[in-house]
């Protein structure tokens, strides 16, 4: 609600300045008010278009590595966190994986192409 007041209400309520003050004073106050409102709208729109960076939605598409594989239990590390995982293909420890989806608290993963090695500590991931 407050975003509507900031983005649209300020210029509209700023029109009251022309009723209260003489034209040069009202114009000198209204132009910076409108410019600030326009700048704030641009910042808000940029933030709304940015990709998800937290929560369950942010895990989809991330990569990680397999930590352990037991009979039916696969543990993977994604962004420094350990997760239980399911995969439709056999996985081995230290194998790179991609996260396909999050189902409850279990990640659905697939293996990455061969030849790519998980970076050791101190190596860059870029």
C-alpha positions as CSV (number, residue, x, y, z in Angstrom):
1,X,0.0,0.0,0.0
2,X,2.7,2.5,0.9
3,X,4.4,1.9,-2.5
4,X,1.3,3.3,-4.2
5,X,1.4,6.4,-2.0
6,X,5.1,6.9,-2.7
7,X,5.1,6.2,-6.4
8,X,1.7,7.7,-7.5
9,X,0.4,9.7,-4.5
10,X,3.4,12.1,-4.2
11,X,3.0,13.6,-7.7
12,X,-0.8,13.7,-7.4
13,X,-0.8,15.3,-3.9
14,X,2.0,17.5,-5.0
15,X,-0.5,19.2,-7.3
16,X,-2.0,20.7,-4.2
17,X,1.1,22.8,-3.9
18,X,-0.1,24.8,-6.9
19,X,-3.3,25.7,-5.0
20,X,-1.5,26.7,-1.9
21,X,1.7,28.5,-3.1
22,X,2.4,30.9,-6.0
23,X,3.4,29.3,-9.3
24,X,7.2,29.7,-9.1
25,X,7.3,28.3,-5.5
26,X,5.0,25.5,-6.2
27,X,6.9,24.6,-9.4
28,X,10.2,24.7,-7.5
29,X,8.8,22.2,-5.0
30,X,6.8,20.0,-7.5
31,X,9.6,19.3,-10.0
32,X,12.0,17.7,-7.4
33,X,9.1,15.8,-5.8
34,X,8.1,14.4,-9.2
35,X,11.7,13.6,-10.1
36,X,12.2,11.7,-6.8
37,X,8.9,9.8,-7.4
38,X,10.1,8.8,-10.9
39,X,13.5,7.7,-9.6
40,X,11.9,5.7,-6.8
41,X,9.6,4.0,-9.4
42,X,12.6,3.0,-11.5
43,X,14.4,1.5,-8.4
44,X,11.2,-0.5,-7.4
45,X,10.7,-1.8,-11.0
46,X,14.3,-2.9,-11.2
47,X,14.0,-4.7,-7.9
48,X,10.8,-6.5,-9.0
49,X,12.5,-7.7,-12.2
50,X,15.6,-9.1,-10.4
51,X,15.8,-12.9,-10.2
52,X,14.9,-14.7,-7.0
53,X,17.9,-14.9,-4.7
54,X,16.5,-16.5,-1.5
55,X,14.1,-19.2,-0.6
56,X,13.0,-22.4,-2.3
57,X,12.6,-20.7,-5.7
58,X,16.2,-19.7,-5.7
59,X,17.4,-23.3,-5.5
60,X,16.1,-24.3,-8.9
61,X,18.9,-24.2,-11.5
62,X,21.7,-24.1,-8.9
63,X,24.5,-26.6,-9.0
64,X,26.2,-28.6,-6.2
65,X,27.9,-31.8,-5.5
66,X,27.0,-35.2,-4.1
67,X,28.3,-35.7,-0.6
68,X,27.1,-39.2,0.2
69,X,25.1,-41.9,-1.5
70,X,23.5,-44.7,0.7
71,X,21.0,-47.3,-0.3
72,X,18.1,-44.9,-0.9
73,X,19.5,-41.7,0.6
74,X,21.4,-39.1,-1.4
75,X,23.0,-36.1,0.4
76,X,24.0,-33.2,-1.8
77,X,25.7,-29.9,-1.0
78,X,24.2,-26.8,-2.6
79,X,25.5,-23.3,-1.7
80,X,27.2,-24.7,1.4
81,X,24.1,-26.4,2.7
82,X,23.4,-30.1,2.9
83,X,20.1,-31.4,1.3
84,X,18.5,-34.7,0.9
85,X,18.0,-35.4,-2.8
86,X,16.3,-37.7,-5.3
87,X,17.6,-38.5,-8.7
88,X,16.3,-40.7,-11.6
89,X,19.9,-41.7,-12.4
90,X,22.7,-43.3,-10.3
91,X,25.0,-40.7,-8.6
92,X,28.4,-41.1,-7.1
93,X,30.1,-39.1,-4.3
94,X,31.8,-35.9,-5.5
95,X,29.7,-35.9,-8.7
96,X,28.4,-32.5,-9.8
97,X,24.6,-32.1,-9.9
98,X,22.1,-29.5,-11.0
99,X,18.9,-28.8,-9.0
100,X,15.8,-29.4,-11.0
101,X,13.1,-28.8,-8.4
102,X,12.3,-28.7,-4.7
103,X,9.7,-31.3,-3.4
104,X,9.1,-30.6,0.2
105,X,12.5,-30.7,1.8
106,X,14.0,-32.9,-0.8
107,X,15.8,-31.7,-4.0
108,X,15.1,-33.3,-7.3
109,X,18.6,-33.4,-9.0
110,X,20.3,-34.6,-12.2
111,X,24.0,-35.2,-12.9
112,X,26.1,-32.6,-14.7
113,X,28.1,-33.5,-17.8
114,X,31.4,-35.3,-17.2
115,X,34.6,-33.4,-17.3
116,X,33.6,-30.7,-14.9
117,X,35.2,-30.9,-11.4
118,X,33.9,-29.4,-8.2
119,X,36.3,-26.5,-7.1
120,X,38.5,-27.2,-4.1
121,X,38.4,-24.8,-1.2
122,X,40.1,-21.5,-2.2
123,X,39.4,-22.0,-5.9
124,X,37.0,-19.7,-7.7
125,X,33.6,-21.0,-8.8
126,X,33.5,-18.6,-11.8
